[in-house]
Amino acid sequence: MAALVLRPGCRLDGPALYRHVEQLLPPYARPRFLRLQERLAMTETFKQQKVRLAQEGFDPARVPDPLFLLDETTKAYVPLGPVLWEGVLDGRLRI
């Protein structure tokens, strides 16, 4: 998973981001999940709070931030809602 902060007034373009990531990263290094945040949580020493994000996971029912899933079939990052989440859990959707 990667946590992103968008510039004010910008929105996530799932297909464009997929193309960008596809060009720059090998398949094993591409983030399968994206989490959009208003700001990155930092420690007192200005390090990202990655442990907390990892502990929260990517369950859309538990995470208040918008989540996106790398969808290889549509070649885009798509919003991760309850239907896709269930597909990931029961193995219908491979990640």
N, C-alpha and C positions, 0 to 999 in steps of 0.2 A: 504494500500500500504506500501511496505517496500522499502527503498533505499539501494542499495548494492554497495560496491566497491570491485571488484575482485582483487586478487593479480596479479601482472604483469605476463603475459604468461598463465593465467588461463582463462577458458571459463565456462559459465554457463551450467551445465548438468541438464536440466529440469526434467527428470524422477528421477534422484538421489536426487535432492533437494526436489521434491515432497515427496518421501519416507521419507526423513529426517524430513520434516515438519510434515508429517502425524504421525510419531512416537512420536514427542515431543509436538505437540500442538493439542488441541481439535478443531473440525471443525470451530467453531465460531471465533477462534483466528488465523487461518491461513491467511496469506496475500493473497488476491485475485489478487493483482497486484504487480509486481516488477519493479523497475526502476534501471537500471545499470548506475552508475556514475563513472567518472574517479577519483573524490574525493568528499568527503562530504562538502557541504557548511556550514561554521561555523560562528557564531557571534563573536564579539570581546571578549566575555567571554567564548568562546569555547563550545557553545551549538549549536546543529544542527538547521539549519534553516527549521524547519518543516512547519511553516506557509506558506512560499513561495512555498514549494513543494505541499502542499495541495491546494493552490490557482491555481497552474498550472494544477492540475488534472492529467488525464491519457489519454488525447486525443493524439493519435500518430501524428496528424498533427500539434499540438502545442508544444509538448514536444520533445526536440532534442535528449534526451537520449533513448537508447533502452528500450522498455517496454515489459513485459511478463505477461501473464494471467494464473492463475491457472485453468487448464482444468481437470475437474473431470472425463470426459469420457476417456481421454487418460492417466490419472494419471501422468501428467507432467506439468511443466511450459512451455508454448509455446509462441513464439514471438507474440506480439499484433500488428497486421497490420490493414489496413483499412477494410478488410472483417470481421475480428473478432470484430473490433470496432463497425461496423454497426450492427452486431448481438447483441452486448451488448445494444446498443441504442434502437433497435426496439424490444427487449425482446426475440428474438430467442435464445439467449445465456444467461442462468441464472447464476448470480454470487452470 
